[in-house]
């Protein structure tokens, strides 16, 4: 999964193809989240200080200062304070939970987008639905 931030950098997450089992890294948190700089020769840098399994839902608030991210097997979506100019793992701080998928629904959070009002829209793969989340209150609609 990947998305351009408001400054033109490209944020992209890895995917552990064996996250469902059966492979050499089954169940391991071994994927990273990276940013490619917008300027020519901007380079690649890791921006998340921990590892995960399946990157999804990368999206940004209208002002670009909040980034949303989901590790699908956890069924949780987190918000981070985001600084497009900060180096490395200093780019993401203040991790907070904004959505936890109810246990009665199958699947997991997948793609996401933020609308002009700052509401987060999340596709729930396997549940066949989309939810709107208010990141300030974690209330769904």
C-alpha positions as CSV (number, residue, x, y, z in Angstrom):
1,X,0.0,0.0,0.0
2,X,1.3,3.5,-0.7
3,X,0.2,7.1,-0.8
4,X,1.7,10.5,-1.6
5,X,1.8,12.9,1.3
6,X,0.8,16.6,0.9
7,X,4.5,17.5,0.3
8,X,4.9,15.1,-2.6
9,X,6.8,12.4,-0.8
10,X,5.7,8.8,-1.4
11,X,5.0,6.7,1.7
12,X,4.9,3.0,1.0
13,X,4.5,-0.1,3.3
14,X,5.7,-3.6,2.8
15,X,3.6,-6.8,2.9
16,X,4.5,-10.1,4.5
17,X,3.1,-12.6,2.0
18,X,3.2,-15.3,4.6
19,X,1.1,-13.5,7.2
20,X,-1.7,-16.0,7.0
21,X,0.5,-19.0,7.6
22,X,2.4,-21.6,5.8
23,X,5.6,-19.8,4.9
24,X,9.0,-19.3,6.5
25,X,7.9,-16.0,8.1
26,X,4.4,-16.9,9.0
27,X,3.0,-14.6,11.7
28,X,6.2,-12.5,12.0
29,X,6.2,-8.8,12.1
30,X,8.9,-8.2,9.5
31,X,7.6,-5.5,7.2
32,X,8.6,-1.9,7.2
33,X,7.1,1.5,6.3
34,X,9.2,3.7,4.0
35,X,9.2,7.2,2.4
36,X,10.7,8.2,-0.9
37,X,11.6,11.9,-1.0
38,X,9.8,14.1,-3.4
39,X,13.0,15.9,-4.6
40,X,15.2,14.4,-7.2
41,X,17.4,11.9,-5.5
42,X,15.2,12.1,-2.4
43,X,16.2,8.7,-1.4
44,X,14.4,6.0,0.6
45,X,14.1,6.0,4.4
46,X,12.3,3.9,7.0
47,X,9.9,6.1,9.0
48,X,8.1,3.7,11.4
49,X,10.0,2.5,14.5
50,X,8.4,-0.9,14.7
51,X,7.7,-3.8,12.3
52,X,4.3,-5.2,11.2
53,X,2.8,-7.7,8.8
54,X,0.5,-6.1,6.2
55,X,0.6,-2.4,5.4
56,X,-2.8,-0.9,4.5
57,X,-4.8,2.2,4.8
58,X,-2.0,4.8,4.4
59,X,-3.8,8.2,4.1
60,X,-3.3,11.7,5.3
61,X,-5.4,14.4,7.0
62,X,-6.4,17.4,4.9
63,X,-3.6,19.5,6.5
64,X,-1.1,16.7,6.0
65,X,0.0,16.6,9.7
66,X,-1.7,13.3,10.5
67,X,-1.0,10.0,8.8
68,X,-3.3,7.0,9.2
69,X,-2.0,3.4,8.9
70,X,-3.2,-0.1,9.5
71,X,-1.5,-3.5,9.9
72,X,-4.5,-5.5,8.6
73,X,-4.0,-8.7,10.7
74,X,-4.3,-6.6,13.9
75,X,-7.7,-5.1,12.6
76,X,-6.7,-1.7,14.1
77,X,-6.1,1.7,12.4
78,X,-3.8,4.1,14.0
79,X,-3.1,7.8,13.6
80,X,0.3,9.4,13.9
81,X,1.5,13.0,14.0
82,X,3.4,13.3,10.7
83,X,6.2,15.6,9.7
84,X,7.1,15.4,6.0
85,X,10.4,17.1,6.7
86,X,11.6,15.1,9.7
87,X,14.2,12.4,9.1
88,X,13.7,8.7,9.6
89,X,11.5,7.5,12.5
90,X,11.1,11.1,13.7
91,X,8.6,11.6,10.9
92,X,5.9,9.6,12.8
93,X,5.1,10.4,16.5
94,X,2.2,10.3,18.9
95,X,0.7,7.0,17.8
96,X,-3.0,6.6,18.8
97,X,-5.8,4.1,18.0
98,X,-8.6,5.6,15.9
99,X,-10.5,2.4,14.9
100,X,-10.7,-1.2,16.0
101,X,-12.7,-3.5,13.8
102,X,-15.5,-5.2,15.6
103,X,-14.9,-8.9,16.3
104,X,-18.2,-10.0,14.7
105,X,-17.1,-8.7,11.3
106,X,-15.0,-10.9,9.0
107,X,-11.8,-9.7,7.3
108,X,-9.8,-6.6,8.1
109,X,-9.3,-3.0,7.3
110,X,-7.9,-2.4,3.9
111,X,-7.7,0.7,1.8
112,X,-8.6,4.1,3.3
113,X,-9.0,7.7,2.3
114,X,-9.6,11.0,4.2
115,X,-12.3,13.4,2.9
116,X,-12.2,17.2,2.9
117,X,-13.9,17.3,6.4
118,X,-11.1,15.1,7.9
119,X,-13.3,11.9,8.2
120,X,-11.5,8.6,7.5
121,X,-13.2,6.2,5.1
122,X,-12.0,2.6,5.5
123,X,-12.8,-0.4,3.3
124,X,-13.3,-3.5,5.4
125,X,-12.1,-6.4,3.2
126,X,-14.0,-9.6,3.9
127,X,-16.9,-7.7,5.5
128,X,-18.0,-6.2,2.2
129,X,-18.5,-2.7,3.6
130,X,-17.0,0.8,4.1
131,X,-17.1,2.7,7.4
132,X,-16.6,6.4,8.0
133,X,-14.6,7.1,11.2
134,X,-14.3,10.4,13.0
135,X,-10.6,10.4,14.0
136,X,-11.3,12.8,16.9
137,X,-13.9,10.6,18.6
138,X,-13.4,7.1,16.9
139,X,-17.2,7.1,16.3
140,X,-18.3,5.3,13.1
141,X,-21.1,6.2,10.7
